[in-house]
Amino acid sequence: MGVRAGGWRQLVDYLHDPHRVARFQQLCGVSAVSSAQPLANGGCSHGAGAGATGAGEPAAAAAARYRGATPGSLSKNGVACAPAAGYCGDTAASSTFPSPAATQPPAAAADPKKKPRRTNSLNGEAGTEFCIHNRLLYYLFSLGTELGNELFYITFFPFWLWNIDPYVGRRLIVIWVWVMYLGQCTKDIIRWPRPASPPVVKVEVFYDSEYGMPSTHAMSGTAIPFSLFFLTCGRWEYPYVIGLLLASSWCILVCLSRLYMGMHSILDIIAGVLYSILILIIFHPALDLIDNFNLTYKYAPLFIISLHLGMGLFSFTLDTWSTSRGDTAEILGTGAGIACASHVNHIFGILPDPPLVALPFSPPSITFNLIARAFLRFAVGVVVLLLTRAVLKAITIPLACKIFRIPCTDVLQARKRMEVELPYRYLTYGTVGFVALFLVPCLFNYLNLS
């Protein structure tokens, strides 16, 4: 039993090792850069201390302290980091390690793209400079990581509600809310840090203040595509093999993007995928009950608002501030707004569900008129949502500061206070959700865009 427990512990340590993430980044063409300036005509800068750790430690000894460091890595303040093409360090480092040209593929070394130092807009922390040697992978994984960010949610969900199938959209958002809420709360309970940098290169820094276990990007990247697949099976006519392939590709892209960005270990990703599957198994059979309750129960809006607000208060008291606080309130507010709008729509007959005899649906023929109307609906709706968010943000933050007597001169610091962040995020995104599913469809009816 002890041997088995030791084996599991070794497996966990292996999957949680940041050097595995760093190795994946190196394979994908991501490398940290030294503080030296770019070389011109094959020259080499020799900045003070470039080849030592700051305490007289040789670069080779510094690199040796990091297992998994690859040949050709340079030492910067005791940090083992992969060299960027066109950079070199101190003479001591150059004599110890092979030249960058010897460790980089010729195509990669010929055209590296240095990315500027990135700063977290909420806490001002700056990430490390890094160099991209494979632009295709950089843009591909940037797209993958955006599939779990706010910009994607505020465009994808409304587009689905307005142009494809509100029935599926409502239920998809229920799944998304529970998956993301449980994932964020679990992070603050387990409190495992993100992969250490070094050796990992932080390509993304915005979510670095959050804990890492499990990966909520991996959770949403699993829950959303596979929920779409299961919710549309039997409801829409399409090749299910292609649907399953697209869902799997979506999931894999999001998961790999988090390794590429240096934000999660392999263990974080695996845990996120498995956790999301467990939540889907539990909640998917209950979707009919939840959706019918939201639509038909007389006091459903009161119950929904109270439940989501209580869940937000609980998550806000788990730990010190991080971006997960605002994200949790934002998710809960959006879910509450969508659920309340569903109830109001049911009362007034807006966006009614088609009769069961009309199933399954056949995808309509793609015509210019169809594309134009869909694009016009999306454009008008997104403008309304962005205006709603801007107005509510401008109102709720100063109002909360005034009510709770919090200085509002520094908005970023004020937003970190629970008394401000909870009402700001909850009210703003709750209103956005309600507008998206109730007021915007009413506007479409008025403009003859339904």
VOTORTOR-595720 format. One line per field, with one value per residue (C-alpha): residue in one letter; y, z, x. Coordinates in steps of 0.25 Angstrom, whole numbers, padded with zeros to 4 digits. Example, Ala and Ser with C-alpha at 12.3 -4.5 7.8 and 13.67 -1.06 7.14 Angstrom:
// VOTORTOR-595720
res	[A:S]
c2	[-0018:-0004]
c3	[0031:0029]
c1	[0049:0055]
//
This chain:
// VOTORTOR-595720
res	[M:G:V:R:A:G:G:W:R:Q:L:V:D:Y:L:H:D:P:H:R:V:A:R:F:Q:Q:L:C:G:V:S:A:V:S:S:A:Q:P:L:A:N:G:G:C:S:H:G:A:G:A:G:A:T:G:A:G:E:P:A:A:A:A:A:A:R:Y:R:G:A:T:P:G:S:L:S:K:N:G:V:A:C:A:P:A:A:G:Y:C:G:D:T:A:A:S:S:T:F:P:S:P:A:A:T:Q:P:P:A:A:A:A:D:P:K:K:K:P:R:R:T:N:S:L:N:G:E:A:G:T:E:F:C:I:H:N:R:L:L:Y:Y:L:F:S:L:G:T:E:L:G:N:E:L:F:Y:I:T:F:F:P:F:W:L:W:N:I:D:P:Y:V:G:R:R:L:I:V:I:W:V:W:V:M:Y:L:G:Q:C:T:K:D:I:I:R:W:P:R:P:A:S:P:P:V:V:K:V:E:V:F:Y:D:S:E:Y:G:M:P:S:T:H:A:M:S:G:T:A:I:P:F:S:L:F:F:L:T:C:G:R:W:E:Y:P:Y:V:I:G:L:L:L:A:S:S:W:C:I:L:V:C:L:S:R:L:Y:M:G:M:H:S:I:L:D:I:I:A:G:V:L:Y:S:I:L:I:L:I:I:F:H:P:A:L:D:L:I:D:N:F:N:L:T:Y:K:Y:A:P:L:F:I:I:S:L:H:L:G:M:G:L:F:S:F:T:L:D:T:W:S:T:S:R:G:D:T:A:E:I:L:G:T:G:A:G:I:A:C:A:S:H:V:N:H:I:F:G:I:L:P:D:P:P:L:V:A:L:P:F:S:P:P:S:I:T:F:N:L:I:A:R:A:F:L:R:F:A:V:G:V:V:V:L:L:L:T:R:A:V:L:K:A:I:T:I:P:L:A:C:K:I:F:R:I:P:C:T:D:V:L:Q:A:R:K:R:M:E:V:E:L:P:Y:R:Y:L:T:Y:G:T:V:G:F:V:A:L:F:L:V:P:C:L:F:N:Y:L:N:L:S]
c2	[0000:0009:0006:0009:0022:0026:0023:0032:0043:0042:0043:0056:0062:0059:0065:0077:0080:0093:0088:0080:0093:0100:0088:0089:0104:0102:0091:0101:0112:0121:0125:0136:0147:0153:0167:0170:0178:0172:0169:0176:0170:0158:0167:0163:0172:0169:0175:0175:0162:0156:0143:0142:0141:0154:0147:0142:0129:0125:0124:0109:0106:0115:0107:0094:0097:0096:0082:0081:0093:0090:0092:0106:0113:0126:0130:0143:0147:0132:0128:0118:0123:0119:0128:0136:0136:0149:0150:0146:0148:0149:0143:0132:0128:0127:0118:0109:0108:0106:0118:0121:0117:0103:0101:0107:0102:0110:0115:0119:0126:0134:0141:0142:0151:0158:0161:0173:0172:0170:0176:0172:0183:0180:0179:0185:0173:0171:0158:0154:0157:0146:0142:0135:0126:0120:0131:0121:0114:0127:0132:0118:0117:0131:0128:0116:0123:0134:0123:0124:0139:0150:0155:0141:0139:0153:0150:0135:0133:0145:0141:0127:0133:0142:0135:0120:0113:0121:0107:0102:0115:0116:0102:0104:0116:0108:0098:0109:0116:0104:0099:0112:0115:0102:0103:0117:0112:0100:0108:0116:0104:0096:0108:0102:0112:0114:0108:0115:0126:0122:0112:0115:0127:0135:0138:0143:0150:0155:0143:0140:0145:0134:0120:0109:0096:0093:0100:0107:0110:0094:0093:0103:0097:0084:0088:0097:0089:0076:0082:0088:0074:0067:0078:0078:0063:0059:0074:0078:0069:0069:0059:0055:0050:0064:0070:0061:0064:0079:0078:0070:0079:0091:0085:0081:0094:0101:0092:0092:0108:0108:0101:0109:0122:0116:0118:0103:0090:0078:0073:0086:0083:0068:0072:0083:0073:0062:0072:0078:0064:0060:0073:0070:0056:0062:0074:0070:0061:0072:0083:0080:0082:0095:0101:0098:0104:0117:0118:0114:0116:0128:0133:0128:0141:0144:0130:0132:0145:0141:0128:0134:0146:0136:0128:0141:0145:0131:0131:0146:0141:0129:0136:0149:0157:0151:0153:0140:0149:0158:0147:0139:0150:0153:0139:0138:0151:0147:0134:0141:0151:0141:0132:0144:0148:0134:0135:0149:0143:0132:0141:0150:0139:0145:0135:0123:0109:0102:0090:0076:0072:0082:0074:0071:0084:0084:0095:0106:0109:0119:0131:0146:0150:0140:0144:0159:0158:0150:0160:0172:0165:0162:0176:0183:0174:0175:0190:0190:0181:0189:0202:0195:0190:0203:0211:0201:0201:0216:0216:0204:0207:0221:0218:0206:0215:0225:0215:0208:0221:0216:0226:0225:0233:0220:0212:0200:0199:0202:0190:0181:0183:0173:0184:0190:0178:0169:0180:0185:0172:0165:0177:0180:0166:0163:0174:0171:0156:0161:0171:0161:0151:0160:0175:0172:0162:0172:0182:0172:0171:0186:0187:0175:0167:0155]
c3	[0000:0003:-0010:-0017:-0009:-0013:-0027:-0028:-0020:-0031:-0042:-0036:-0034:-0048:-0054:-0045:-0048:-0055:-0063:-0071:-0075:-0078:-0087:-0094:-0096:-0102:-0111:-0116:-0118:-0106:-0099:-0088:-0092:-0085:-0081:-0092:-0104:-0118:-0125:-0138:-0148:-0139:-0128:-0113:-0101:-0088:-0077:-0063:-0056:-0068:-0066:-0051:-0041:-0034:-0023:-0031:-0035:-0049:-0059:-0061:-0046:-0046:-0057:-0051:-0039:-0048:-0052:-0066:-0071:-0086:-0092:-0097:-0086:-0080:-0066:-0062:-0047:-0044:-0053:-0064:-0076:-0091:-0100:-0111:-0124:-0126:-0111:-0103:-0089:-0082:-0087:-0076:-0080:-0094:-0091:-0083:-0092:-0107:-0115:-0117:-0132:-0128:-0119:-0128:-0141:-0153:-0157:-0142:-0141:-0153:-0150:-0135:-0130:-0117:-0108:-0099:-0084:-0080:-0068:-0060:-0061:-0048:-0039:-0047:-0047:-0059:-0066:-0072:-0086:-0095:-0110:-0120:-0130:-0136:-0139:-0144:-0130:-0123:-0130:-0129:-0114:-0112:-0119:-0110:-0097:-0102:-0102:-0087:-0085:-0084:-0098:-0103:-0093:-0096:-0111:-0112:-0103:-0108:-0123:-0119:-0112:-0123:-0136:-0133:-0122:-0109:-0103:-0104:-0100:-0087:-0082:-0087:-0078:-0066:-0068:-0070:-0057:-0048:-0055:-0053:-0039:-0034:-0041:-0035:-0021:-0022:-0026:-0013:-0004:-0010:-0011:-0020:-0027:-0042:-0048:-0043:-0052:-0054:-0061:-0067:-0076:-0073:-0086:-0080:-0066:-0064:-0056:-0049:-0036:-0036:-0031:-0041:-0037:-0044:-0057:-0060:-0074:-0076:-0069:-0078:-0090:-0086:-0082:-0093:-0105:-0100:-0094:-0107:-0114:-0104:-0104:-0119:-0122:-0126:-0127:-0139:-0151:-0154:-0154:-0140:-0143:-0147:-0135:-0126:-0133:-0132:-0117:-0115:-0123:-0115:-0102:-0106:-0112:-0099:-0090:-0098:-0098:-0083:-0083:-0094:-0087:-0074:-0066:-0062:-0059:-0066:-0053:-0053:-0067:-0064:-0051:-0058:-0069:-0060:-0050:-0062:-0066:-0052:-0052:-0065:-0061:-0049:-0055:-0069:-0064:-0056:-0067:-0070:-0056:-0054:-0067:-0064:-0050:-0056:-0066:-0059:-0044:-0039:-0029:-0038:-0040:-0025:-0022:-0033:-0029:-0014:-0018:-0027:-0017:-0006:-0014:-0017:-0003:0001:-0010:-0006:0008:0004:0004:0001:-0012:-0026:-0039:-0036:-0027:-0038:-0048:-0039:-0036:-0051:-0055:-0044:-0048:-0063:-0059:-0050:-0061:-0072:-0063:-0059:-0073:-0077:-0067:-0072:-0086:-0083:-0077:-0089:-0100:-0104:-0111:-0109:-0110:-0122:-0121:-0120:-0133:-0140:-0136:-0141:-0147:-0161:-0162:-0171:-0185:-0184:-0192:-0192:-0186:-0174:-0172:-0173:-0163:-0153:-0154:-0152:-0140:-0134:-0136:-0131:-0119:-0115:-0116:-0106:-0097:-0097:-0094:-0083:-0077:-0078:-0071:-0060:-0057:-0057:-0047:-0038:-0034:-0029:-0023:-0015:-0011:-0006:0002:0009:0010:0002:-0005:-0019:-0024:-0028:-0035:-0037:-0022:-0019:-0028:-0019:-0007:-0005:-0003:-0016:-0025:-0021:-0025:-0036:-0043:-0039:-0043:-0056:-0061:-0056:-0064:-0076:-0075:-0074:-0085:-0094:-0093:-0091:-0096:-0108:-0114:-0111:-0119:-0130:-0131:-0132:-0143:-0150:-0148:-0142]
c1	[0000:0012:0018:0005:0003:0018:0015:0003:0011:0022:0012:0006:0020:0023:0010:0011:0026:0027:0039:0029:0022:0035:0039:0026:0028:0042:0037:0026:0037:0035:0048:0051:0061:0072:0073:0083:0079:0077:0090:0094:0103:0107:0112:0110:0107:0114:0105:0110:0106:0100:0107:0106:0095:0098:0106:0118:0111:0115:0104:0107:0105:0092:0086:0090:0081:0069:0067:0061:0069:0072:0086:0088:0081:0086:0086:0080:0080:0081:0069:0071:0064:0065:0072:0066:0072:0080:0083:0096:0100:0114:0126:0126:0112:0116:0128:0119:0107:0106:0102:0087:0089:0093:0081:0070:0065:0070:0056:0053:0066:0064:0052:0049:0038:0041:0029:0029:0028:0014:0007:-0005:-0015:-0021:-0009:0003:0011:0020:0023:0037:0041:0040:0043:0034:0040:0027:0017:0007:0006:0006:-0006:-0013:-0011:-0015:-0028:-0029:-0027:-0037:-0048:-0048:-0048:-0058:-0058:-0062:-0073:-0079:-0079:-0081:-0093:-0101:-0099:-0104:-0116:-0119:-0116:-0116:-0124:-0129:-0133:-0119:-0113:-0121:-0117:-0102:-0101:-0106:-0095:-0085:-0089:-0088:-0075:-0068:-0073:-0069:-0056:-0053:-0057:-0049:-0036:-0038:-0040:-0028:-0019:-0008:0000:0002:0015:0028:0034:0046:0046:0033:0031:0018:0013:0000:0000:-0014:-0019:-0006:-0011:-0021:-0018:-0016:-0023:-0032:-0031:-0044:-0040:-0039:-0052:-0060:-0052:-0058:-0072:-0076:-0073:-0077:-0090:-0093:-0091:-0100:-0111:-0111:-0111:-0125:-0129:-0121:-0118:-0103:-0092:-0090:-0076:-0072:-0078:-0071:-0058:-0060:-0063:-0051:-0042:-0048:-0044:-0030:-0027:-0031:-0024:-0011:-0012:-0011:0002:0007:0003:0011:-0002:-0004:0003:-0001:-0008:-0016:-0021:-0024:-0031:-0039:-0044:-0048:-0055:-0063:-0067:-0072:-0080:-0086:-0090:-0097:-0104:-0107:-0119:-0124:-0124:-0139:-0143:-0135:-0139:-0154:-0153:-0146:-0157:-0170:-0168:-0175:-0164:-0153:-0146:-0146:-0140:-0130:-0125:-0124:-0117:-0106:-0104:-0102:-0092:-0084:-0084:-0078:-0067:-0063:-0060:-0051:-0037:-0030:-0033:-0030:-0036:-0045:-0053:-0058:-0059:-0068:-0078:-0078:-0081:-0092:-0098:-0099:-0105:-0116:-0119:-0121:-0129:-0138:-0139:-0144:-0155:-0160:-0159:-0168:-0178:-0179:-0176:-0163:-0154:-0163:-0158:-0163:-0172:-0166:-0172:-0163:-0151:-0141:-0137:-0129:-0119:-0124:-0118:-0106:-0111:-0106:-0119:-0117:-0103:-0106:-0118:-0110:-0098:-0107:-0114:-0100:-0095:-0107:-0108:-0093:-0094:-0105:-0098:-0085:-0093:-0101:-0088:-0081:-0093:-0094:-0079:-0079:-0091:-0089:-0074:-0076:-0089:-0083:-0071:-0081:-0090:-0078:-0070:-0058:-0049:-0051:-0039:-0032:-0042:-0034:-0031:-0046:-0050:-0042:-0051:-0062:-0072:-0070:-0066:-0078:-0089:-0081:-0079:-0092:-0101:-0094:-0093:-0107:-0112:-0104:-0110:-0124:-0123:-0117:-0128:-0140:-0138:-0129:-0139:-0150:-0142:-0140:-0155:-0157:-0146:-0152:-0139:-0145]
//
